Amino acid sequence: MADPLRIAVIGAGYFARFQHQGWQRLDGAELVGIADRAPGKAVEAAADYGIPAFEEAGKMLDAVAPDLVDIATPPASHLELVAEAAGRGLPAICQKPLAPTHAEAVAVVEAAEAAGSLLVVHENFRFQPWYREIRRLLDDGRLGQLHGIAFRLRPGDGQGPAAYLDRQPYFQAMPRFLVHETAIHFIDTFRYLMGEVGAVTARLRRLNPAIAGEDAGHILFEFQSGAAGLFDGNRLNDHVSDNTRRTMGEMWLEGARGVLRLDGGGRLWWKPHGEAEAAHAYDWSDGGFAGDCVHALQAHVLAHLRHGAPLENTGRDYLRNLEIEEAVYRSAAEGRSVTV
């Protein structure tokens, strides 16, 4: 049996903990070090696993000699950290947003490519079990020809002057927020389910004056297939769920044969034309974050490194999502549809 891949994680903030836990549970992987610039954060996180902690990422990479680096830090640090890993010939997974700007995101990808190192973006929404099951149903032809998709985002976590401060306080200062931080997940997921985007039209606004960026908006998608899409989001209101961060909202897919609906509990509902809606049963785990999608993404990357399995969300491929993001902001600023 092959030795486990040695994993070093850079980051010990709120979301990084899901990544630590995911690697710890994954057969064929061994978590060997955690680094974080904030004094004490890495020490606290690493103590849960009995592994060394570091304040400097470079020192950790030299000390623990990992096979893979998982970067779970805010966007402004990503270019430096991807370059640190690539300079040592190490493959890396990097959290989204990939960088504060599109130009810097391109530089992040080019830094890895110049060194010949693999870069995967930690875009985990497409690995949520309901979307994998929807993709399977689409491949089986359950819906027939697709003509529409809509997602209503309502996580309910953006209220008042203390919004996000207990979990991810840097959210408040982001000049681009709803699309850059959140709707980017659905740009990727819509492409995963519906195919390539041809044009977007957007209206964005700010509801909570305590934050710098937009926190509400509507985005219309025109897919190259001829299908249409709608993202309708605000982070202030919530939706029906015992955990509003599980799905972040509700989705509808419409096809020639009927409508498939995702509710806030992670349940899927199928309504053929002219018939009653009924639950569509499928197996999934409610552990970790959002159906254990972090663990699923990690297993996906591990399967590629171990066995050469096909890989989703490479850095170069992910830049297409960021091109669409830029088109969304341009549409909102100019008040027109923008071809991508």
Buried (B, 14 or more C-beta within 10 A) or exposed (E): EEEBBBBBBBBBBEBBBBBBBBBBBBEBBBBBBBBBBEEEBBBBBBEEBEBBBBBBBBEBBEBBEBBBBBBBBBBEBBBBBBBBBBBBEBBBBBBBBBBBBBEBBBBBBBBBBEBEBBBBBBBBBBBBBBBBBBBEBBEEEBBEEBBBBBBBBBBBBBBEEEBBEEEBEEBBEBEBBBBBBBBBBBBBBBBBBBBEBBBBBBEBEBBBEBBBBBBBBBBBBBBEEEBBBBBBBBBBBBBEBEEBBBBBBBBBBBBEBBBBBBBBBBBBBBBEEEEEEEEBEBEBEEEBBBBBBBBBBBBBBBBBBEEEEEBBBBBEBBBBBBBBBBBBBBBBEEEEBBEB
